[in-house]
Structure formats: C-alpha cells, structure tokens
Amino acid sequence: MRKVLLFLLFNCFCLLGWAQIKQVSGTVTSKEDGSPVPGANVLVKGTSNGAQTDGNGKFSIKVDASATLVFQAVGFAGQEIKVAGREVINVSLLADQKQLQEVVVVGYGTQLKRDLTGSIGKVTSKEFKEQPLSSFESALQGRTTGVYINSGSGKLGQGVNIRVRGISSISASNQPLFVIDGIPVVSEDLGSQGEPMNPMADINPDDIESIEVLKDAASAAIYGSRASNGVIMVSTKKGKVGKTKVSFSASGGVSDATHLRQFLNPAQYRELFTAAAENMGYDIAEEFEAESRSDDWNKSFETDWNNSAFQKGAVQQYSASVTGGDAKTTFFVSSTLNDQKGVILGNNFKRMSGRLNLDHGISKSVKIGTSINLVKSINDRISADNEFANPVQLNAIPPIQPMYDAGGEYNNATLYYNNLINLDNAFNTQTNFRTLGNAYLSWNLIPELTFRSEFGLDYLNLEESVWNGRKTLDGGPQGFSSDNQVRSSNWVFKNNLTWDKTLNQFHNLQVLAGFDYQESTLLGTSVSGKNFASDTFKKIQNAAVISAGSTTETGYSFVSYILRGNYKFKDRYLFGATLRVDGSSRFGKDNRYGAFPSISAGWLASEENFLANNSTISFLKLRASYGVTGNSEIGNFASHSLYNSVFYADQAGITPATLGAPDLSWERTAQGNIGVDYGLFNNRISGEIDVYQKRTNDLLLFLPTQASNGFTGITKNIGDLTNRGIEFSINTQNLIHEFKWSTSFNISFNRNKVTNMNGAVITGGSRTLSRIEEGQPYGIFYGKKYAGVDPENGDALYMNKDGSKTNDYDAADEMILGDPNPAFSGGLGNKFSYHNFDLDIQTQFVSGNDLYNIAGFFQSVNGDYFDNQTVDQMNYWKSPGQITNIPQPRLYEGNGAGKSSRWVEDGSYLRFKAVTLGYNIPLATTKRLGIDNLRVYLSAQNLFTFTNYTGYDPEVNASYTGNVNLGHDFYTPPQSRTIILGVNVGF
C-alpha cells in the first residue's frame, strides 16, 4: 500500500507540473492606433526563453503558469505582465514618449529621430511592400515632403527624374546621390542605345528596409561635394535575433495604359483632309498618293493605329527569404524573380536577384559583416528607342491605310514607317550584370570609442545588343547589327572613428572623424556591322562590312576627410556640426579641393517642465540648420584641354577639341532650414513643418567665345539659382478601437528663380519653347502666344505684348507662356483596418505645372499635313462668325502650326497611386496549416488619374540632352495601370 501511495503521489506531482506549463498566445498592438506590432520581443523574465511577434503582431510561447512575460519593441515602452494561468494575453504597448525613439539612418551612422536637428524624410518597407514597383524610387511619390519624382514614361526600366527641394543646377546633374548600405552607387544611365534607362531598377524593392532622404544641408553636408541635390539613403534588411523565419511571397497581375487618346476614324479623317485640300485648291487623292506612296485614299481600309501600339501587360513576382540569428550572428538571405510585360508592344523587363546580409560578432568588442547583392536584369527595349521609333508614334499613320499588305505581312507602304515591322524583324536588348556589396569591421576599442573600416563595391557589366533585319527601316537593304559593352567599377574604402560619451547625465557628445577614398572607372567597347547574307545570321561576325568600332575609357577619384560632432545637453538642447573636405580629379589644379561645412541646433521644448505634463502637446522640437554642399557631376575632364584624333589619307593626327579651365570649381549650394516637429494628444496627431532657402552659386555654364580662337566656348563658374520652399506634413490616428483609421498628408511648395546668368540666355532647341534666363523660374516656356481663331476668316491669331492680336505668326511678339515647375506637390494616405481586413489608399498630386505637348505639332494641327489628328480637330472653323479654337484646315499652309502656347497645357493631376486591400488569415487557421502567418492581398498602382491634360499622361517628361527642356511630351507612352493578386506566407 505504501508503494502504491508513493506512486500516486509522484504522478500527482507530475500532473501538477505538467499543468503549470502553458501555451500562451496573443497579439501585441500599439496603444496609439491599435495597429499590430511586428517583430516585438516576448521574453520570459529571468530566462533566455523568448519569441517574436509575426507580421500581424501575433505570438505563441510555452511558459510556466506563474511566469512573467516581458514585451519589448522598438519605439515603444516595455511592459511586464504576469501569466497567472492565462492562455491568451493581448498587450497594447505605449509609444515611447521620446518621439517613439525611432532610429533614422544618416550619413555614416544612425541617430534617434528625436535627436535630429536636420530635415530627413523616411519611408519604411511596410508602406510599399505589396506594391508592384518596377523601381523603388516610385515608393517615395506622395509620401515624402520636398521630393518631386517624375517617372516620365510608361516604358519599363525608363529613367526617373528625382528633384529634392527643386532644381539646383543648369548644366550639371540634378539627380540626388544614391547611397545603398553606406556605399555611393552608380545611378546615371550608362547605355548608348535610345533614351536613358534607370540603373536603380536593378535594386529589388523587397530587400529594402527603409529609405531616408537627406534634404537640408545639416543632413546632407556629410557627403559634401555630391549633396547639393540631396541624398537618398537605402538600407536593406538585416537579420534579427530569434528563431529562423522563412518567408515566401508570390504575386501576379495585369496592366494596361492609364489613358488612351482618341484619334480620327476613317470618315472623320476623310472629311477633315478633304476640307484642308479644297481650301487650298488641291486634289486630295493626288496629294495623298504623292505624300504616302499609296492610293489608299480611294480604298476602304479602316485601321485603329493608336490602339495597335498598346497591349495588355502582365507582371509576376516570386520572392523567398530566410532570416534569423543568435546573440553572435544574424543573417538575411533573399532571392527574387520579377517578370514584366509592358503595355507598349515589344517592351519587357526581367530581374533576377539574390542577397546575403551577414553580421557576426567575433568577440564582445569586434564585429564583422558583409552585404552582397547579385543582380541580372534583361530589358527588351523598343527598337531604336526614341520619340519617332516609339510604337505610340503609330497614331500618326492615317486610319485609311492598312496594317497588313496583300501578302499578310506588315504594310511598309504607309505615310510613316510602320514600326510594327520591327516586332518580328528587330530587337534592342539590354542585359545588365551587377554586383553590389560591402564588407566591414567594427572594433569597440574602449567603451566610448569605436573604429569602423569598410570596403564597398558597385560593379556593373552592361551589354547592349541591337539587330535590325533587312525589312526594317534602319536595317535595309541587308541588315544591321551592333554590340556595345560597358563595364563600370566603382569602389570606396571608408575608415572612421566614433566617440560617444555621456558625462554627469547631462552632457552627451558624439564625434565622428573619417577618411574616404573612392575610385570609379568606366570601360566601353562598341562595334557594328552591316550587309548580312540572311536575317537568320544576326551576330556581327557574319557581317560583310564592319561599319564602325570604338573603345572608351574614363574615370574619376575622390578623397575625403570627414568630421562631425553632435552635442546634447540635458536631453533637450541639441547642437550639431559637420565638415567635409573633398578632393576630386574632375576639377582644375587651382580648385581641386573644397570644404563643405554645416551647423545645426534643436530644442526639445516638450522636455521642459512647463510642457512636461501638458495634455495637448506631447512632443515639440524646434530646429534650425545652415550649411554648404556641392555638385561635382560635370563630367570627368571639363577642366582639361582636350584633343581629338583625326585621320586623312591614311594618316593619323590630333586637333584641339576643347579649352581647359584650370580654375574650374564646384557648384556650391548654401541652404538654410528652420523646422518644427510636433506631436499632439499623446501623438495621435504628429508631423513636421520646414521652411528653407537654397542658393546655388558658381553655376557651371558653357559660355561662347570668339570664333577666331577656333573654339565654340568654355565652361566657367558663372551664375546663381535660388529655391525657396515650405514643407508640411501631418499624421493622425482618427479611430483606434476595433475599427481603425489613420491618415497621413503632406504638401510641399517650392519656387525657383535664376538670379544670375551673366546676361546669357539658354534655349532648348528648334521644336521646344524652353528657356533659361535671369529673373525667371528655371526652364520657362517662351515664344508666341496663341490667341485663338479669327471668327471672320478662320486664321490663327497670336497675341502681342500690347494686347493686340495678329494673324502674322512671324510678326507676333514672343513672351513667357508657362512654367513647367510645380507650384506644389504632395500626397494623401488613408489606412483602414477591421479585424483581419485592412485597406491602404495612397494618392499623389501635383499642381501648377505646365506641360508642352510637342506632338501637337503633328497630331493636333487642323490638317496641316497628313498625320492622323486628335478628335478635337473636327471642331475646326467652317464659316464666318463661328467661334472655335481650331483654325480653318489648310493643307501645307501652316495655319496655326507654328510652335506656340497652343500646345501648352495645365499639367496638374491627382492620382490614386497605390491601393491595397489585404486579409490576414486567422492564427488558428494558420496553425492548423503548420505555418506562422498567411496573408492575401489585392493591390493596384495608378488606379485612377484626374487631370485636365489632354495628352496620354500628365506624369511625363520627354528625354533630351541636358536639363533645359522640362515638361515636354513628345509621343511619350503613358504610365501603366497595374492590378495584382498576391500571397505572403511565413514559416
């Protein structure tokens, strides 16, 4: 009996012990808005046992029934809760009252957002992770103040124009400096075929953790001579301590053009051009046959050339990642395939990428790490990618001409070249192999002093292959082929010391001192051939004639010395200063080095006693900064006298090409900024206000010289340009209970003016209206002002400066016609969630900018020539007394056809940039499936656009050499409207 009792007692204790082990699950949310808190640490107090919340804020952990759980998350105050036998524990974390203690990436390090004295915009991956982005820069549109982004074209991989606080240069680059994981990378187009492409399309948006934009001088001056246009800092995802997590996502969808223009049908075309010919005494059939090389006027063909340029696009993406780590080593590994079929015929883009981010602690004081990104991208570009070879230009072909000839082949007897022929008989392929990587060593020499050494590399190998068969316009009569290869090697070696010391709990001083060396080389080879035996043979080795060949080599180097200090007193008074000295091989010996300083200060007023217990103001910081940055993007040899090789009678020689300018120096931008960061009602309302002025001096301009010296001009530092602006953002938590609703709004105003050009005037070209002159905004439209139609005779009228009108185009006065610079731009975002459903709507707006539709010369010119016309041209003048804006059609006469404000339009628009509807599968269901989380979503990009612009798309800028021609639309394809269905799975 005694043994039996002992046995029963033992089992009771076992059962009791078993009963004390609980499987506890729950959700961690934000007290502010009720949104889930992913990545929060859930630890058993006094042990190493722990877990992390998933993307929905959910967790599950086995604990003793009497244990205490500790909940911690970045930006939130920690909280301890006793289990007390419960199986479900839901926790709401309070925001850290020190402005969430959010960490912001700055140049050469990080800072708490509350301690910033500069102006930095930040976008995190959760804001764009489910959008069908072809390039990550689009994620900034409408989300960041002071940043104006223009995708410019609907062609895949096309270059993107980014302006941070306006335009800062006339002849040098206006693009910001891109820094990925601390390494400056190549962001300019390196190709030679067609319009500029975007090297940033190589970066996988799914690998990005955050994007910071350094806008003012206090933030950007740490990058010195390359920071006048702002700096975009990209931080990729890192491993996190905790169990290994595997994620997989897949998405697919369709796309179409955001807008298609309406052109004349055959009946309308015949009516308009019959009238145009009769008004000038021509026989329309004879004239059409003479110009188009066909007798199609007398036939009954009907062709919708406009729609034939477009197709239904498609997009699919597959991504997988593994992340995790322990106290010593963390890792993040990812792989992605992105495959897109464009809305323009013949345009496709594919990107395959892999990434490894690894950090390892060798000891308590030494840490090493590496980041490696391998990318291969393939872009099937439009053949002979330019305005006139664009399939959109098909709309110029008369609708009475057939698409196919009698043999079923694409018709080559049309008014203009039928570039549908190129679909089967030509290609223009760009293949890019790119390696982005860095390796670092961090050594904590003493508690206050850390040494960091880092080597970074951006190696890019670009291959361009072009083939035009014998049926094509460029390949006749026996075919043409060309191959180009560009190899870019850009490496940087960085070394710095950081000292961080707190004294007496009141004084904190951080000092950074560093040295950088960067070197970039560019090698290019090109060869072309013609006369092939057959279109089956496309490689140049099969060409009977090698028509051209060349090699190029260029490069530059930078050496930099860096010093930065940040001082904080009583955790509320903030001071900062930076100094960077850059030396560049691009500038003359007299000005090879430049110094770029900045100073800044901030006051955390909400930390003062008189606001400490204020129920309305939960956070208030005042800040101010001033500094100088530079622009060195002028080409590698602008300061040198150059010579060209020449050949005559099989003899080689050299001849002077350009005059050197040994005193050539940096463009310098001095910028002052005053800002306020605020939080109200426990930060349910928060935002920022900034006021700034940027003044760029020593603009690099190419000035003409006397023709007698044999040179056309020389580059000099002459000219000034000013930008002034206001930025405002507000974020609100409108509803925070079961149904949640938050709103974000931002708006930016910028005005620029060219204040000094040494009397010079720069114009944009024969068809353009663009002009740069003193006292006016950059790139204004200047020319003849269209004044409508004389109701008595149908003549086009033009306005004179005195208010009178004339029908004499040549005699009409020229004047300012418009401004392509936006008056303001911004975005509005709304997020809703209810239980497991969420809806995110992001809109973007631009207002006050004018666009010049150059295609109007051809397609909206009341029958001046045989190009098909837009339908509005049917409202042409027909009889005396008629009030209309379309002149009488007069074939070949040019009635209203001269370049003028007739095609200058308001380019303002409001666009539903991104809309995402998602559903998180309940935790109980995912557990049964053996997975951590499962989410399905429907996402749309460019869903709706509201605009008065009559062209294809108001988000447009035709590509031209130089910076002069802003806001031009020249047969530019529209953006695509994309809708995808996706799924995210976590294990």
KETOR-498008 format. One line per 8 residues: number of its first residue (from 1); for each residue x, y, z of C-alpha. Coordinates in steps of 0.25 Angstrom, whole numbers. Layout:
NUM) X:Y:Z; ...
This chain:
1) 0:0:0; 11:10:3; 18:7:-10; 4:10:-17; 2:23:-9; 16:28:-13; 13:24:-28; 0:32:-27
9) 7:44:-20; 18:44:-31; 8:44:-42; 0:56:-36; 13:64:-35; 16:61:-50; 2:65:-54; 3:77:-46
17) 16:81:-52; 10:78:-66; -2:86:-63; 7:98:-59; 13:98:-74; 4:107:-82; 4:110:-97; 1:125:-97
25) -3:133:-109; -8:147:-112; -6:159:-120; 3:171:-118; -3:184:-123; 0:199:-122; -8:207:-111; -8:219:-121
33) -15:213:-133; -17:198:-129; -9:194:-141; -1:181:-139; 14:182:-135; 22:172:-143; 36:168:-138; 33:171:-123
41) 41:162:-114; 33:154:-104; 42:149:-93; 41:140:-80; 46:149:-69; 59:143:-63; 61:133:-75; 66:133:-89
49) 53:127:-94; 46:136:-104; 38:138:-116; 36:149:-127; 22:154:-132; 19:152:-146; 15:161:-157; 1:162:-151
57) 6:165:-137; 3:151:-132; 12:142:-123; 11:128:-117; 21:123:-106; 21:112:-95; 23:117:-81; 21:113:-67
65) 7:117:-62; 13:126:-51; 24:133:-61; 25:148:-64; 25:152:-79; 33:164:-83; 29:171:-96; 39:180:-103
73) 38:187:-117; 46:198:-124; 39:211:-122; 30:206:-110; 31:206:-95; 34:192:-90; 23:185:-82; 23:173:-72
81) 11:164:-70; 9:152:-61; 3:140:-68; -5:136:-56; -10:123:-62; -16:130:-75; -15:124:-89; -18:137:-97
89) -11:150:-94; -13:162:-102; -4:174:-100; -5:189:-104; 9:196:-103; 10:211:-101; 18:219:-110; 32:223:-104
97) 29:238:-101; 43:242:-106; 36:242:-120; 36:227:-121; 51:226:-121; 51:223:-136; 65:221:-142; 68:229:-154
105) 79:225:-164; 88:237:-166; 101:238:-173; 112:230:-167; 103:225:-156; 89:225:-149; 82:235:-140; 69:235:-131
113) 59:243:-139; 56:251:-126; 71:256:-127; 71:260:-141; 74:275:-144; 73:273:-159; 62:270:-169; 61:256:-173
121) 49:248:-179; 47:234:-177; 39:223:-183; 39:209:-178; 37:196:-185; 23:193:-179; 18:205:-187; 21:199:-200
129) 24:185:-199; 12:180:-206; 12:190:-218; 16:185:-232; 28:194:-233; 38:193:-244; 47:203:-237; 48:206:-222
137) 48:221:-225; 33:221:-228; 31:218:-213; 35:232:-210; 24:238:-218; 14:245:-210; 20:240:-197; 32:250:-194
145) 31:265:-194; 41:272:-203; 43:261:-212; 37:262:-226; 38:249:-235; 34:248:-249; 35:234:-255; 34:241:-269
153) 29:230:-277; 22:216:-277; 33:209:-283; 39:198:-274; 53:202:-268; 52:216:-272; 60:227:-265; 53:234:-254
161) 55:249:-251; 56:252:-236; 57:266:-230; 60:269:-215; 55:283:-212; 56:287:-226; 66:289:-237; 80:293:-233
169) 88:293:-246; 87:297:-260; 97:288:-267; 102:278:-256; 93:267:-251; 81:270:-243; 79:255:-238; 82:252:-223
177) 93:244:-219; 89:229:-216; 95:222:-204; 92:207:-202; 96:202:-189; 106:213:-187; 112:212:-201; 110:222:-212
185) 106:215:-225; 104:217:-240; 91:224:-242; 93:230:-256; 90:223:-269; 102:216:-276; 95:212:-288; 97:217:-302
193) 84:212:-309; 72:221:-309; 66:228:-297; 73:228:-283; 70:216:-274; 70:215:-259; 81:207:-252; 73:207:-239
201) 63:197:-245; 74:187:-242; 70:188:-227; 60:179:-222; 49:187:-214; 46:175:-206; 60:175:-200; 59:189:-195
209) 56:192:-180; 56:207:-181; 58:219:-190; 63:232:-184; 64:245:-192; 74:255:-186; 69:269:-190; 75:280:-183
217) 90:284:-182; 91:279:-168; 87:265:-172; 94:264:-186; 107:272:-184; 114:260:-178; 114:256:-193; 120:269:-197
225) 122:271:-212; 112:262:-216; 100:266:-208; 94:279:-214; 83:271:-220; 80:263:-207; 84:249:-203; 75:236:-203
233) 80:226:-193; 75:212:-195; 76:202:-184; 74:187:-187; 68:177:-178; 77:171:-167; 76:158:-159; 69:159:-145
241) 72:151:-133; 62:140:-131; 57:127:-138; 59:125:-152; 48:131:-161; 45:127:-175; 36:135:-184; 31:133:-198
249) 22:143:-206; 16:142:-220; 8:152:-228; 3:153:-242; -6:162:-249; -9:170:-262; -7:184:-266; -12:194:-277
257) -9:208:-281; -15:219:-271; -21:226:-283; -22:225:-298; -24:237:-307; -35:238:-317; -32:240:-332; -40:242:-345
265) -47:230:-350; -46:228:-366; -59:236:-368; -54:248:-360; -41:247:-366; -46:248:-380; -55:260:-376; -44:268:-370
273) -34:266:-380; -43:268:-392; -47:281:-386; -32:284:-384; -29:281:-398; -41:288:-404; -38:301:-396; -24:301:-403
281) -29:297:-417; -22:283:-417; -28:270:-421; -28:262:-408; -26:248:-415; -14:253:-423; -7:259:-411; -9:247:-402
289) -3:238:-412; 9:247:-415; 12:248:-400; 8:234:-395; 13:226:-407; 0:219:-408; -14:220:-414; -21:217:-401
297) -29:229:-401; -38:222:-412; -39:210:-404; -48:206:-392; -38:201:-381; -40:204:-366; -29:203:-356; -28:207:-342
305) -13:210:-342; -14:217:-328; -19:204:-320; -9:195:-328; 3:201:-321; -2:196:-308; -5:182:-302; -9:176:-289
313) 3:176:-280; 6:165:-269; 14:165:-256; 18:153:-247; 28:153:-236; 33:142:-227; 41:144:-214; 47:136:-203
321) 55:140:-191; 61:134:-179; 65:142:-167; 69:139:-152; 81:139:-143; 86:138:-129; 94:147:-120; 106:146:-129
329) 102:144:-143; 90:149:-151; 87:147:-165; 77:151:-176; 76:143:-189; 67:146:-201; 64:143:-215; 54:149:-225
337) 49:148:-239; 42:159:-245; 36:158:-259; 28:169:-266; 22:170:-280; 20:185:-283; 7:192:-288; 16:196:-300
345) 18:186:-311; 31:179:-311; 35:184:-297; 39:174:-286; 47:174:-273; 52:163:-264; 60:164:-252; 67:152:-244
353) 74:156:-231; 80:149:-219; 84:156:-206; 92:152:-194; 94:161:-182; 102:155:-171; 107:161:-157; 116:153:-148
361) 122:157:-134; 136:151:-133; 137:156:-119; 130:165:-110; 137:177:-116; 139:172:-130; 129:171:-141; 130:168:-156
369) 119:167:-166; 116:167:-181; 105:170:-191; 105:164:-205; 95:166:-215; 96:159:-229; 86:164:-240; 83:161:-254
377) 73:169:-262; 69:168:-276; 61:179:-283; 55:177:-297; 54:191:-301; 47:197:-312; 55:196:-325; 62:209:-328
385) 57:214:-315; 53:229:-318; 42:238:-320; 39:235:-335; 42:220:-333; 33:219:-322; 20:210:-325; 12:221:-320
393) 16:229:-332; 8:219:-340; -4:228:-337; 1:238:-348; -2:228:-359; -15:231:-366; -26:221:-362; -29:219:-376
401) -16:211:-378; -16:196:-375; -7:190:-365; -4:178:-374; -1:177:-388; -7:167:-398; 2:156:-394; -1:157:-379
409) 12:164:-376; 12:177:-368; 10:188:-378; 23:196:-382; 16:206:-391; 10:215:-381; 11:230:-379; 21:228:-368
417) 29:216:-365; 21:205:-359; 29:201:-347; 21:188:-345; 30:183:-355; 41:183:-344; 34:174:-335; 38:161:-343
425) 50:167:-350; 58:175:-340; 62:175:-325; 69:184:-315; 72:177:-303; 80:182:-291; 86:172:-281; 92:176:-268
433) 100:168:-258; 102:175:-245; 109:173:-232; 107:182:-220; 114:179:-208; 122:183:-196; 130:177:-184; 132:184:-171
441) 140:182:-158; 135:189:-145; 144:190:-133; 140:195:-120; 154:200:-115; 148:205:-102; 134:207:-97; 133:221:-103
449) 142:219:-116; 139:210:-128; 147:208:-141; 140:204:-153; 146:200:-167; 138:197:-179; 140:194:-193; 129:195:-203
457) 128:191:-218; 118:194:-229; 122:186:-241; 113:187:-253; 114:180:-267; 105:185:-277; 103:178:-291; 94:184:-302
465) 91:176:-314; 83:183:-326; 79:176:-338; 71:182:-350; 67:172:-361; 66:175:-376; 51:178:-375; 53:189:-365
473) 56:204:-368; 69:204:-361; 73:190:-366; 71:191:-380; 75:186:-390; 83:175:-384; 82:176:-369; 90:184:-358
481) 95:179:-344; 103:186:-333; 108:181:-319; 112:190:-308; 118:187:-295; 121:196:-283; 128:192:-270; 127:201:-258
489) 135:198:-246; 132:208:-234; 139:205:-221; 141:212:-208; 149:210:-196; 144:216:-183; 150:218:-169; 145:225:-157
497) 146:227:-142; 133:229:-134; 134:235:-120; 121:235:-111; 122:239:-97; 111:243:-86; 116:252:-75; 109:255:-62
505) 96:250:-68; 94:264:-74; 105:264:-85; 106:255:-97; 116:257:-108; 117:249:-121; 129:251:-130; 132:245:-144
513) 145:246:-151; 147:239:-164; 155:237:-177; 149:232:-190; 155:229:-204; 146:226:-216; 150:222:-230; 142:220:-242
521) 146:214:-256; 137:212:-268; 142:204:-280; 133:203:-293; 134:196:-306; 125:197:-318; 125:190:-331; 115:190:-342
529) 113:183:-356; 104:182:-368; 101:174:-380; 97:160:-375; 95:148:-384; 82:145:-377; 73:150:-366; 76:137:-359
537) 90:142:-356; 89:153:-346; 103:153:-340; 114:163:-345; 123:152:-348; 114:149:-360; 114:164:-365; 121:166:-379
545) 125:180:-374; 129:185:-361; 124:199:-361; 129:204:-348; 137:201:-336; 141:209:-323; 147:207:-309; 146:217:-298
553) 152:218:-284; 149:229:-274; 149:230:-259; 150:239:-247; 154:239:-232; 150:245:-219; 158:247:-206; 150:252:-194
561) 153:256:-180; 140:256:-170; 138:262:-157; 124:262:-150; 120:266:-135; 107:265:-128; 105:270:-114; 93:268:-105
569) 91:276:-92; 80:271:-82; 74:262:-93; 67:274:-99; 77:284:-105; 83:279:-117; 95:284:-126; 102:278:-138
577) 113:282:-147; 120:275:-159; 131:278:-168; 135:270:-181; 147:273:-189; 146:267:-203; 157:266:-214; 153:262:-228
585) 161:259:-240; 149:265:-248; 154:279:-245; 165:288:-248; 178:288:-241; 175:302:-235; 162:297:-229; 163:282:-227
593) 159:283:-212; 146:288:-206; 141:290:-192; 127:288:-188; 122:291:-174; 109:291:-167; 103:295:-153; 90:292:-147
601) 83:293:-134; 70:288:-127; 62:290:-115; 53:279:-109; 43:288:-103; 33:277:-99; 44:273:-89; 43:286:-82
609) 36:286:-68; 26:296:-74; 21:286:-84; 24:272:-77; 10:270:-73; 3:277:-84; -9:269:-88; -9:275:-102
617) 6:276:-106; 12:262:-105; 24:266:-114; 30:279:-119; 44:281:-125; 49:294:-131; 61:292:-140; 70:301:-150
625) 81:298:-159; 91:304:-169; 101:298:-178; 108:297:-191; 108:286:-201; 114:284:-215; 111:278:-228; 122:271:-236
633) 114:264:-246; 120:271:-258; 128:260:-266; 142:256:-263; 150:265:-272; 143:278:-272; 155:285:-266; 165:280:-276
641) 169:284:-290; 165:272:-299; 170:267:-313; 163:259:-323; 169:249:-333; 167:251:-347; 170:244:-360; 173:248:-374
649) 179:240:-386; 182:228:-376; 190:237:-367; 187:240:-353; 187:253:-346; 182:261:-334; 174:274:-333; 170:283:-321
657) 155:280:-316; 152:288:-304; 159:299:-296; 163:295:-282; 159:303:-269; 169:300:-258; 161:310:-249; 148:302:-251
665) 142:299:-237; 130:293:-230; 116:298:-231; 112:302:-217; 99:301:-211; 97:309:-197; 84:305:-190; 77:310:-178
673) 65:302:-171; 56:305:-160; 47:293:-155; 37:289:-145; 34:274:-141; 21:273:-133; 12:263:-126; -2:265:-120
681) -11:258:-111; -1:246:-108; 4:247:-122; -9:243:-128; -6:256:-137; 8:258:-141; 16:264:-153; 27:273:-157
689) 28:287:-163; 40:292:-171; 44:305:-177; 56:306:-186; 64:314:-195; 75:309:-205; 84:317:-213; 94:311:-223
697) 106:319:-227; 117:317:-237; 108:310:-247; 115:303:-257; 111:309:-271; 117:307:-285; 120:321:-290; 122:324:-304
705) 136:330:-308; 141:338:-320; 140:329:-333; 154:334:-336; 161:325:-326; 155:313:-332; 146:308:-321; 131:310:-319
713) 132:312:-304; 138:309:-290; 132:304:-277; 132:315:-266; 127:316:-252; 117:327:-254; 102:328:-249; 93:327:-237
721) 80:320:-235; 71:321:-223; 60:311:-218; 50:315:-206; 40:306:-200; 31:301:-189; 28:287:-186; 17:282:-177
729) 13:268:-172; 2:263:-162; -1:249:-158; -14:246:-150; -20:234:-143; -34:236:-145; -40:223:-140; -33:214:-131
737) -42:203:-126; -48:191:-133; -49:199:-146; -36:207:-148; -34:218:-157; -21:227:-159; -18:238:-169; -5:244:-174
745) -4:257:-182; 8:264:-188; 9:276:-197; 22:283:-202; 23:297:-208; 35:301:-216; 39:314:-224; 52:315:-232
753) 58:326:-239; 70:328:-248; 77:340:-241; 89:342:-249; 94:337:-263; 104:347:-267; 94:352:-277; 93:339:-284
761) 81:332:-289; 79:317:-292; 69:311:-301; 64:297:-303; 64:294:-317; 57:296:-330; 43:290:-326; 44:294:-312
769) 39:306:-304; 49:304:-293; 57:316:-288; 66:319:-276; 69:334:-273; 71:343:-262; 60:347:-253; 51:335:-257
777) 48:321:-252; 56:310:-258; 52:305:-271; 40:314:-274; 33:313:-287; 35:325:-296; 30:328:-310; 18:332:-318
785) 5:333:-310; -7:326:-317; -20:335:-317; -30:326:-324; -37:328:-337; -42:340:-345; -57:337:-346; -57:344:-359
793) -47:336:-367; -42:324:-359; -28:330:-358; -20:326:-346; -17:338:-337; -5:342:-328; -5:351:-316; 5:363:-316
801) 10:369:-303; 1:381:-304; -11:372:-304; -14:373:-319; -15:361:-328; -9:357:-341; -10:346:-351; 4:348:-355
809) 12:338:-348; 26:343:-351; 22:357:-346; 16:353:-333; 23:357:-320; 30:346:-312; 27:345:-297; 26:336:-285
817) 16:325:-288; 17:316:-276; 25:309:-265; 28:294:-264; 31:295:-249; 20:290:-240; 14:301:-230; 12:290:-220
825) 12:274:-219; 9:264:-209; 1:252:-204; -11:247:-196; -11:234:-190; -22:227:-182; -21:213:-175; -33:205:-170
833) -34:192:-163; -45:184:-157; -41:171:-150; -33:163:-161; -36:173:-172; -28:185:-176; -29:195:-187; -18:205:-191
841) -21:216:-201; -9:226:-205; -12:237:-214; -2:247:-220; -4:261:-226; 4:271:-234; -1:285:-237; 2:298:-244
849) 12:292:-254; 10:294:-269; 13:283:-280; 17:285:-294; 11:275:-304; 21:275:-315; 13:264:-322; 3:275:-325
857) 11:280:-336; 7:267:-343; -6:262:-337; -14:274:-333; -11:284:-344; -24:284:-352; -20:276:-364; -7:284:-368
865) -1:270:-372; -6:256:-374; -3:251:-359; -15:246:-353; -21:256:-344; -28:256:-330; -43:257:-330; -44:271:-325
873) -38:276:-338; -52:273:-344; -57:285:-337; -49:294:-348; -54:307:-353; -64:305:-365; -72:318:-367; -71:333:-364
881) -76:336:-350; -72:323:-344; -66:323:-330; -55:312:-329; -41:310:-324; -37:301:-336; -33:309:-349; -38:306:-363
889) -31:294:-368; -21:298:-380; -13:287:-385; 2:290:-385; -1:305:-381; 3:304:-366; -9:312:-361; -7:311:-346
897) 4:301:-348; 16:309:-342; 21:306:-329; 13:314:-319; 5:313:-306; -6:306:-314; 0:293:-308; 4:298:-294
905) -6:292:-284; -8:291:-269; -1:278:-265; -7:277:-251; -13:264:-247; -18:255:-235; -14:240:-236; -18:228:-228
913) -4:224:-227; -6:211:-219; -18:204:-213; -16:191:-205; -27:182:-199; -22:171:-190; -27:160:-182; -19:153:-171
921) -23:138:-169; -26:136:-154; -15:130:-146; -24:118:-142; -25:114:-157; -10:116:-160; -6:107:-148; -15:96:-154
929) -7:98:-167; 6:98:-160; 10:112:-163; 13:125:-155; 5:134:-164; -3:135:-177; -7:148:-184; -14:150:-197
937) -16:164:-204; -21:171:-216; -12:183:-220; -14:194:-231; -4:204:-236; -8:217:-243; -23:212:-242; -29:226:-245
945) -24:239:-250; -31:252:-251; -25:263:-259; -29:273:-270; -17:270:-278; -21:265:-292; -9:256:-294; -6:242:-291
953) -1:244:-277; 2:257:-269; 14:250:-262; 23:252:-273; 36:257:-278; 42:254:-291; 57:251:-291; 66:261:-296
961) 81:264:-294; 83:274:-283; 74:280:-273; 67:291:-280; 55:284:-286; 45:281:-275; 31:277:-276; 31:272:-290
969) 22:262:-296; 27:256:-309; 20:243:-313; 22:239:-299; 16:226:-295; 6:227:-283; 9:220:-269; 2:206:-267
977) -9:203:-258; -6:190:-251; -14:181:-243; -8:169:-236; -13:158:-226; -2:153:-216; 0:144:-205; 10:145:-193
985) 14:132:-185; 23:131:-173; 28:119:-166
